[in-house]
Amino acid sequence: METPCRNLCALDRERKSCTGCGRTIEEIVHWRSMNGAARAAVMKRVRDFQPVEQRA
């Protein structure tokens, strides 16, 4: 199963999303149970996300 996870997992200060992949907590928790269309929508949204440690 394709995933946007980059193994740089950490939560933002608001504890709402991952600073490594850009997914929300809800998206991370429910990733395995999401259907293909839902996962594709998340992948599209976070496609250009830059992990915090790699931002200039």
C-alpha positions as CSV (number, residue, x, y, z in Angstrom):
1,M,0.0,0.0,0.0
2,E,1.4,3.4,-1.0
3,T,1.8,5.9,1.8
4,P,3.1,9.5,2.1
5,C,4.9,8.5,5.3
6,R,8.6,9.5,5.1
7,N,9.6,8.1,8.5
8,L,10.1,11.6,9.9
9,C,7.1,11.3,12.2
10,A,6.5,14.2,14.6
11,L,3.4,16.2,15.4
12,D,3.1,20.0,14.9
13,R,2.7,22.3,17.9
14,E,-1.1,22.1,17.6
15,R,-0.9,18.3,17.5
16,K,-3.1,18.3,14.4
17,S,-0.7,17.0,11.7
18,C,2.6,15.3,11.0
19,T,5.5,17.6,10.2
20,G,7.1,14.8,8.2
21,C,4.3,13.9,5.7
22,G,1.6,16.6,6.2
23,R,-1.2,14.2,7.0
24,T,-3.7,15.1,9.7
25,I,-3.9,12.9,12.8
26,E,-7.3,11.6,11.5
27,E,-5.7,10.6,8.2
28,I,-2.9,8.8,9.9
29,V,-5.2,6.9,12.3
30,H,-7.6,5.9,9.5
31,W,-5.1,5.3,6.7
32,R,-5.4,1.5,6.5
33,S,-9.2,1.6,6.6
34,M,-9.5,4.4,3.9
35,N,-10.7,3.3,0.5
36,G,-8.5,3.9,-2.5
37,A,-10.1,7.2,-3.5
38,A,-9.7,8.7,0.0
39,R,-6.0,7.7,0.1
40,A,-5.5,9.1,-3.4
41,A,-7.0,12.4,-2.3
42,V,-4.7,12.6,0.7
43,M,-1.7,11.6,-1.5
44,K,-2.6,14.4,-3.9
45,R,-3.0,17.0,-1.1
46,V,0.4,16.2,0.5
47,R,2.3,15.5,-2.8
48,D,4.3,18.7,-2.6
49,F,4.6,18.8,1.2
50,Q,8.0,19.6,2.5
51,P,9.0,18.1,5.8
52,V,9.7,20.8,8.4
53,E,13.4,19.8,8.7
54,Q,13.9,20.2,4.9
55,R,12.2,23.6,4.5
56,A,14.5,26.5,3.7
